[in-house]
Amino acid sequence: MKIKTKKSIKRKLLWMIILSSILPLLLLGFFSVFFITRTTNTSLTQRLDEVLLTADDILSSTIESQQFTIKNLKNSLLEHDLIGKETITPDQQKGIETAFFHTLNRDLGAMNLYYVSISGQHVGTDRLPELYSYPTNKNWGVYRFAQNEDTHFYANAYKVNDSFYNAYSIVYSVIQDDVHTGYLILDVSTEYIQSLFSSVKGTSYGYVQFILASKYDTVIYNDSYFYNNIGLIKNVLAQDGTNTGVSSLKENTLKTIENAAYGYQIYGLIHNRLVYDQGKMLASLIVLLIITTIILSFYIGNGLTQSIVTPINSLVNKMNAYKNYDSTLEILDQKDEISRLSNQFDLLIDRIEKYHKLNLEKQDLMRQAEIKSLMSQINPHFINNTLDSIKWKAKLKEYDDIQEMVTKLSVLLLSAMNNRDQFCTLEEEIEMVSSYISIQQIRYEDRLNFMLGIQSEAYCIQIPRLILQPIIENSIIHGIEPMDRKGIVEVSGWVDDTHDYLYLTVADNGVGTDACFEDISHSGIGLQNVNHRIKLHYGNQYGLWWESKKDIGTVVYIKIPISREEAYDSCTGSGR
């Protein structure tokens, strides 16, 4: 009968698969957006720093080159006596114009050169601006700057005409024989600055917008979308209260660099659009991945959970087909297939444990029966050999020996017939062996000598009954009886230093053999019997083994484990 559950593990597994798929993606997406945005902002700022450094290098090196050029031009004009006088002759004017056009060359149109004498005469590449009128403006602008400043760079923003917007000027005073005779002026347009900055405007984050200002916050160049230069530096770019560092202007990132040598500042602005676009694109990608993951997780999870739940349902239904037996186990609430399977599994384990316990009891009974059967094989074996000896004594009419042998045989029979106890102490086993040896010494007369060497604390150790007598009998019959000299049988026993094992040996000086123990033991009932009984009692790692050499003798070894109670309690009460 199939049983349907109200709640299924399939739904739980499906939700676990979907959640385990999208949660890491959500966390990864969140941290990715955060770190990418932060890293991009940092990279953008670093890139803007690099651009400003490059722009400053370009501009400062250009100004330095221009100063050098104008200084050389001044010296050349003085050398050729074209300037240095208060007045300018037509020939001098022509020579100055030629030198100016030759100096500007391809930059003509982006720069203008003027020479103004103190008499008010002037020569230039373009019409002289009104603000350069001399001596009208001699105390203003470039003239005042040339008189009071050491540097020759002057931030000089003004409109010459619709095609020429001046940014800065290079001004040199002309002095001849310690007499001030005029001024040499180079005007540089904003168009020329734009051409200088164009090589560094482009970045991977977008175009950089430049604003060039004097140390007095006068804007002399501006290619940003802040077209109104009035109050730009003070009211807009310095809104954070400083002209250095980063200032966020809504959607832009701003950085500045100052050139103390020439007294100007370069402002660099770059739009944050790329940062926003990257974050937006990444967020959109993550949302798309999450939706895709949910769909894929649903289909894959549905198939996977189905492949898991179907066999579980089948197994649960099969286990439910078996009738419940009497069990004391507490049955849990069967919420789903796993709970039902767990309950049935607990019942199965309980049933197996009971069957295992019954099986162990049966095996123990069978082992006890087998041991008793083996002991019953020993009794007639040595009785038959003893009676055979008595028979020969009767034929020889040695009645005293017969009496001794019958007395010792009665001791042996009483011990052998004690089937209630499968174990005895080593001391009891030695007493029985001594009776057996006495019988055999009467039979073999002076041909057999018996030696005993037992450690005192070994006498109280429990051992299986009748394990030494068959080995001694085997030594006498197969080792000593075939030879024509006096035989010796020695029984030894001792406990190892750890008190974990009892070692027993039966040694003889008989004929010996080169055969291995396994070949001999299979042919001898006594040895095989003892070996098998020891293994049944203690396990296959215990039993008999021997060392035997032909014409030298044989030593049989027995190793028996000792329990702690035997090692201490029994030995304490033995009196030995």
Order of alpha helices (4+ residues) and beta strands (2+ residues): alpha-alpha-beta-beta-alpha-beta-beta-beta-alpha-beta-beta-beta-beta-beta-beta-alpha-alpha-alpha-beta-alpha-beta-beta-alpha-beta-beta-alpha-alpha-beta-beta-alpha
